[in-house]
């Protein structure tokens, strides 16, 4: 039985462990910072609620909340 290409890739990558760009010890700090930025930007968007402020405050706030929530969830041990 011959090896499949996927199996060859699996075997070749065995000597290269995955290293995340943000380590486990920094995930909570990064997540909390992103959530704080999201709250600040959401408040600014709520005070200046116009369509022109959507890309300035709304989009960065939603991205910061999304990534911050995932980092905090992973930092406390709940994997998504």
Backbone bond lengths (Angstrom), bond angles and torsions (degrees), N, CA, C in turn:
res aa  C-N    CA-C-N  psi(-1)  N-CA   C-N-CA  omega(-1)  CA-C   N-CA-C  phi
1 X - - - 1.450 - - 1.530 109.01 -
2 X 1.317 116.97 128.67 1.462 120.84 -177.66 1.526 110.33 -88.73
3 X 1.324 114.22 153.56 1.462 120.03 179.67 1.525 109.76 -76.92
4 X 1.306 115.13 145.85 1.463 120.13 178.79 1.527 109.35 -85.11
5 X 1.328 117.79 158.92 1.472 119.35 177.42 1.526 112.92 -58.67
6 X 1.324 117.48 -35.87 1.453 120.35 178.74 1.525 110.95 -64.48
7 X 1.328 116.22 -39.97 1.459 120.01 178.25 1.528 110.70 -65.80
8 X 1.330 117.45 -37.86 1.469 120.94 177.15 1.527 111.05 -62.37
9 X 1.329 116.90 -42.19 1.464 121.11 178.09 1.521 110.23 -64.21
10 X 1.329 116.02 -42.14 1.469 120.84 178.92 1.526 110.76 -59.86
11 X 1.301 117.28 -46.03 1.457 121.54 -179.55 1.531 111.41 -67.25
12 X 1.325 117.76 -37.93 1.465 121.10 -179.30 1.529 111.49 -68.95
13 X 1.321 117.40 -31.47 1.464 120.17 -178.35 1.527 112.97 -87.38
14 X 1.302 118.56 0.29 1.462 121.12 -177.75 1.531 112.02 -64.99
15 X 1.315 116.95 -28.48 1.462 119.51 -179.00 1.528 112.80 -89.30
16 X 1.320 117.71 0.17 1.464 121.78 -179.93 1.522 109.52 -119.06
17 X 1.330 117.44 92.58 1.469 118.96 -177.85 1.527 111.19 -69.41
18 X 1.328 115.56 153.82 1.462 121.42 178.78 1.515 109.73 -75.05
19 X 1.319 116.37 127.66 1.463 121.97 176.53 1.522 107.94 -119.27
20 X 1.333 117.99 112.05 1.466 119.86 -178.88 1.524 111.41 -68.26
21 X 1.322 115.86 154.84 1.464 119.78 -179.68 1.524 111.62 -69.89
22 X 1.319 117.64 -28.96 1.471 122.66 175.74 1.515 106.98 -120.84
23 X 1.317 115.75 117.69 1.460 121.38 -175.34 1.519 113.16 -67.64
24 X 1.310 115.17 165.44 1.462 121.90 -178.16 1.522 111.66 -60.54
25 X 1.317 118.16 -36.29 1.463 120.63 -177.04 1.533 112.94 -72.74
26 X 1.339 117.96 -19.16 1.460 121.11 -178.11 1.527 113.05 -103.05
27 X 1.315 117.73 -2.77 1.463 120.01 -175.25 1.521 112.81 -64.00
28 X 1.323 117.50 -40.38 1.460 118.77 -178.59 1.524 110.98 -67.36
29 X 1.320 117.16 -41.06 1.466 120.75 179.45 1.517 111.09 -63.32
30 X 1.323 116.46 -45.34 1.464 120.62 179.16 1.528 110.34 -64.31
31 X 1.322 116.72 -44.35 1.461 120.67 -179.99 1.512 112.83 -63.82
32 X 1.324 116.99 -44.26 1.465 120.39 179.46 1.525 111.05 -65.01
33 X 1.335 116.74 -39.11 1.464 120.72 177.72 1.520 110.87 -63.24
34 X 1.327 116.51 -44.82 1.466 120.12 178.97 1.525 111.48 -64.29
35 X 1.324 117.67 -39.47 1.463 120.14 178.10 1.526 111.31 -66.96
36 X 1.324 117.33 -36.59 1.464 120.30 176.78 1.524 111.46 -65.38
37 X 1.326 116.39 -42.08 1.460 120.84 176.93 1.527 110.11 -63.27
38 X 1.334 116.58 -39.52 1.461 120.36 179.21 1.521 111.72 -62.90
39 X 1.322 117.08 -41.45 1.471 120.35 178.76 1.519 110.44 -65.08
40 X 1.323 117.06 -42.26 1.463 121.21 178.66 1.532 111.26 -62.66
41 X 1.324 117.16 -47.86 1.464 120.71 -179.33 1.530 111.87 -66.99
42 X 1.328 116.87 -35.12 1.465 120.10 177.30 1.519 110.37 -65.04
43 X 1.316 116.86 -40.82 1.463 120.65 177.10 1.512 111.95 -63.93
44 X 1.333 116.99 -42.29 1.461 120.33 177.71 1.526 111.57 -64.67
45 X 1.317 116.27 -39.15 1.460 119.76 177.56 1.520 111.09 -66.49
46 X 1.322 116.98 -37.79 1.464 120.34 178.01 1.510 112.78 -65.84
47 X 1.334 116.82 -34.27 1.458 120.28 178.83 1.527 112.28 -76.80
48 X 1.325 116.84 -31.52 1.464 122.51 -178.13 1.521 109.48 -118.21
49 X 1.304 117.45 60.31 1.453 123.09 -171.48 1.535 111.47 -79.68
50 X 1.328 115.24 82.20 1.462 120.69 173.41 1.522 108.46 -130.03
51 X 1.296 116.15 162.96 1.462 120.65 -177.71 1.521 111.73 -66.77
52 X 1.326 118.09 -30.83 1.461 119.82 179.90 1.523 112.03 -71.20
53 X 1.323 118.12 -20.50 1.459 121.29 178.53 1.528 113.09 -87.49
54 X 1.310 117.21 -4.57 1.459 120.20 179.98 1.527 112.19 -60.83
55 X 1.344 119.75 -51.03 1.466 117.44 178.30 1.523 113.07 -72.37
56 X 1.322 117.65 -21.00 1.459 121.17 -178.50 1.531 112.18 -80.44
57 X 1.321 117.50 -41.07 1.468 121.86 -177.17 1.536 113.36 -116.30
58 X 1.312 117.07 -42.71 1.462 120.43 -172.02 1.515 114.11 -68.14
59 X 1.312 116.82 -48.90 1.464 120.61 -178.17 1.534 112.02 -65.81
60 X 1.337 119.34 -48.74 1.475 117.83 176.80 1.528 112.91 -62.82
61 X 1.333 117.68 -33.37 1.464 119.83 178.90 1.522 110.90 -65.54
62 X 1.328 117.06 -42.81 1.463 119.27 -178.95 1.528 111.25 -69.41
63 X 1.323 117.94 -37.31 1.466 120.23 177.16 1.530 111.16 -67.54
64 X 1.331 116.54 -42.99 1.465 119.92 178.76 1.523 111.00 -63.32
65 X 1.326 117.02 -39.40 1.472 119.66 178.88 1.529 110.57 -66.86
66 X 1.322 117.07 -43.63 1.463 120.36 -178.48 1.518 112.36 -62.30
67 X 1.336 116.76 -52.10 1.454 119.73 -179.34 1.525 111.35 -69.51
68 X 1.323 117.48 -37.85 1.459 120.28 178.91 1.516 112.09 -63.45
69 X 1.320 116.59 -41.36 1.466 119.88 178.93 1.525 111.33 -63.36
70 X 1.319 116.97 -42.03 1.470 120.13 179.27 1.519 110.60 -65.13
71 X 1.331 117.86 -42.60 1.469 120.01 179.72 1.526 111.10 -64.73
72 X 1.319 118.53 -42.21 1.460 120.07 179.73 1.524 110.36 -67.53
73 X 1.308 117.98 -41.00 1.463 121.15 178.36 1.520 110.31 -61.36
74 X 1.332 117.75 -43.56 1.461 120.50 178.61 1.525 111.15 -69.05
75 X 1.333 118.54 -34.88 1.452 121.39 -178.39 1.520 112.67 -66.95
76 X 1.327 117.24 -31.79 1.466 119.36 -179.56 1.519 112.25 -90.04
77 X 1.324 117.53 -0.01 1.452 120.33 171.63 1.511 116.75 103.88
78 X 1.308 118.31 6.88 1.467 120.75 176.43 1.509 106.71 -100.95
79 X 1.317 117.54 109.80 1.455 120.70 -175.07 1.522 110.65 -91.55
80 X 1.329 115.07 132.57 1.468 121.47 -179.58 1.509 110.28 -107.22
